[in-house]
Amino acid sequence: MAEQISVIGTVILMMIVDFKQMAVEFKKFFGLDSTQNFPALSIAENKLCQADAHFEFTVIADADWNCRDSIQAYYRHCANRHEICIKESVYERARNGDRSALYSIAHEISHWGLFNYFKINLGVQEFEQLDPFSKAVFMNIHENMADLLTSLLVFSEEEFLHSQGAGDFDFSSCMSKDQISLVLFYCQNHEKLAENFMKKFAPQIVAQKKQSELQRRIS
């Protein structure tokens, strides 16, 4: 149920948030233009340390890796510590240019960006006070947002829209089927989603605000 609700929440966010522009803005933050490749390893090792005094990039030996094998890296957000941890074997693959390993690092950079640059978070204290179901919904939505942002940082929209062609890059080496479907849905429908929001929801929100203001004045 939490996953289903988070999908609905993500689609609503797609109507409000321009993830394509978000990716462009985030690239600019690192001194990149919209057409440049996203050098995830260099950003994690150098630029994030310069941009964030609380940031740490930690390589953990495979023998000490306490996460399940499918997790290659993770982001940990605390009040005074913003840390990307990566499995040593994955780090070595990234150094050798492996796209899947580099995508994993870029994904964790996206988490850093959502929390620290775009300020899309509840705050650590508020998050810890949530009930388990609400936490699961929030975390799933945050993962979906990170997937969208990462994909638009690392790949072009055209690559996704033409990903079915013979000889094209196999996105499944970096992403699950659900993640690929999410990004494809956004790339195919983001203009329509934004248009529908402006036509249907924005006027309702404005009307509700006016009604609330009127009630406040009357009271």
C-alpha positions in Angstrom: 0.0 0.0 0.0 2.8 2.4 0.9 4.4 1.8 -2.5 1.1 2.4 -4.4 0.5 5.7 -2.5 4.1 6.8 -3.2 3.6 6.2 -6.9 0.5 8.5 -6.8 2.5 11.0 -4.8 5.3 10.9 -7.4 3.0 11.4 -10.3 1.5 14.5 -8.5 5.1 15.8 -8.0 5.7 15.2 -11.7 2.9 17.7 -12.4 4.4 20.3 -10.1 8.1 19.8 -10.4 10.0 20.3 -13.7 12.6 17.5 -13.2 14.2 18.4 -16.5 14.9 21.9 -15.4 16.0 20.6 -12.0 18.6 18.5 -13.7 19.8 21.5 -15.7 20.0 23.6 -12.5 21.9 20.9 -10.6 24.4 20.6 -13.4 25.0 24.3 -13.3 25.7 24.1 -9.6 28.6 21.9 -10.5 29.8 24.1 -13.3 28.4 21.9 -16.1 26.2 22.8 -19.0 23.1 20.8 -19.9 24.9 18.8 -22.6 27.9 17.7 -20.6 28.3 14.3 -19.1 27.8 14.0 -15.4 31.2 13.1 -13.8 29.7 11.4 -10.8 33.0 10.1 -9.2 34.8 13.4 -9.5 31.8 15.3 -8.1 31.6 12.9 -5.1 35.3 12.9 -4.4 36.0 16.6 -4.9 33.2 19.0 -5.7 30.8 18.0 -3.0 33.5 18.2 -0.3 34.1 21.8 -1.4 30.4 22.6 -1.6 29.4 21.1 1.7 31.5 21.2 4.9 29.5 18.4 6.4 29.9 16.1 3.4 32.0 12.8 3.5 32.6 10.3 0.7 33.4 6.9 2.3 34.7 3.8 0.6 33.9 0.7 2.6 35.8 -2.6 2.2 33.6 -5.4 0.8 34.3 -7.5 3.9 32.8 -4.7 6.1 29.8 -4.0 3.9 26.7 -4.6 6.0 24.1 -3.9 3.4 22.6 -6.6 1.1 24.5 -7.3 -2.1 22.0 -5.5 -4.3 22.9 -2.2 -2.6 26.0 -0.7 -4.1 26.1 2.6 -2.3 23.8 4.6 0.0 23.4 8.2 1.2 23.1 9.0 5.0 21.7 12.4 6.0 22.2 13.6 9.5 22.2 17.1 11.0 26.0 17.5 10.8 26.9 14.7 8.5 26.0 14.2 4.9 27.7 11.0 3.7 27.8 8.8 0.6 29.1 5.3 1.4 30.1 3.0 -1.4 31.3 -0.6 -1.5 35.0 -0.8 -2.4 34.5 -3.1 -5.4 31.9 -0.8 -6.8 34.2 2.2 -6.3 36.9 0.4 -8.2 34.5 -0.3 -11.0 33.5 3.4 -11.1 37.2 4.3 -11.3 37.5 2.1 -14.4 34.5 3.8 -16.0 31.8 1.2 -15.3 28.5 3.0 -16.1 26.4 1.0 -13.6 28.8 1.9 -10.8 28.9 5.5 -11.8 25.1 5.6 -12.0 25.0 4.3 -8.4 27.2 7.2 -7.3 25.1 9.7 -9.3 22.0 8.4 -7.6 23.4 9.1 -4.1 24.5 12.6 -5.3 20.9 13.1 -6.3 19.8 12.3 -2.8 22.3 14.8 -1.5 20.9 17.4 -3.9 17.3 16.8 -3.0 18.0 17.2 0.7 20.7 19.9 0.7 20.4 21.9 -2.6 16.7 21.7 -3.4 15.7 21.4 0.3 13.1 18.7 -0.4 12.9 17.1 3.0 10.9 17.0 6.2 13.9 17.7 8.4 15.6 14.9 10.3 13.6 15.5 13.5 10.2 15.6 11.8 11.1 12.4 9.8 12.0 10.5 12.9 8.7 11.3 14.4 6.7 9.9 11.5 4.9 6.6 11.9 6.4 3.6 10.0 3.8 3.7 7.2 4.4 7.5 6.6 8.1 6.9 6.6 7.8 4.2 4.0 5.7 6.5 1.7 8.1 9.4 2.1 11.2 7.2 1.5 9.6 5.6 -1.6 8.7 9.1 -3.0 12.3 10.3 -2.3 13.7 7.3 -4.1 11.5 7.9 -7.1 12.6 11.5 -7.2 16.2 10.5 -7.0 15.7 8.0 -9.8 14.1 10.7 -12.0 16.8 13.3 -11.2 19.7 10.8 -11.7 18.4 9.5 -15.0 18.1 13.0 -16.4 21.6 13.9 -15.1 23.3 10.9 -16.5 21.3 10.2 -19.7 19.5 12.4 -22.2 15.7 12.3 -22.6 16.3 11.2 -26.2 18.2 8.1 -25.0 15.2 7.0 -23.0 12.7 7.8 -25.7 14.7 5.7 -28.2 15.9 3.1 -25.8 14.1 0.3 -27.6 16.2 0.5 -30.7 18.7 -2.2 -31.5 22.2 -1.5 -30.2 21.1 1.1 -27.8 22.5 1.2 -24.2 20.9 -1.3 -21.9 19.5 0.7 -19.1 18.7 -2.4 -17.1 22.4 -2.7 -16.2 21.8 0.5 -14.1 18.1 0.5 -13.2 15.3 -1.8 -12.4 12.3 -2.3 -14.7 10.2 -0.1 -12.4 12.8 2.7 -12.4 13.0 2.6 -16.2 9.2 2.7 -16.5 9.0 5.7 -14.2 11.6 7.7 -16.2 10.0 6.7 -19.5 6.6 7.7 -18.2 8.0 11.1 -17.3 9.9 11.7 -20.5 6.8 10.7 -22.6 4.3 12.7 -20.5 5.9 15.6 -18.6 4.5 18.3 -20.9 1.0 16.9 -20.7 1.3 16.5 -16.9 2.4 20.1 -16.5 -0.4 21.3 -18.8 -3.0 19.4 -17.0 -1.8 20.8 -13.7 -2.1 24.3 -14.9 -5.5 23.7 -16.4 -7.2 21.7 -13.7 -5.3 22.0 -10.4 -3.7 25.4 -10.3 -7.1 27.3 -10.6 -8.5 25.2 -7.8 -5.5 25.9 -5.5 -5.9 29.7 -6.3 -9.6 29.5 -5.5 -9.0 27.7 -2.2 -6.4 30.3 -1.2 -8.8 33.1 -2.0 -11.6 31.4 0.0 -9.2 30.9 2.9 -8.2 34.6 2.8 -11.8 35.6 2.7 -12.6 33.5 5.7 -9.6 34.9 7.6 -10.8 38.5 6.9 -14.4 37.7 8.0 -13.2 36.1 11.2 
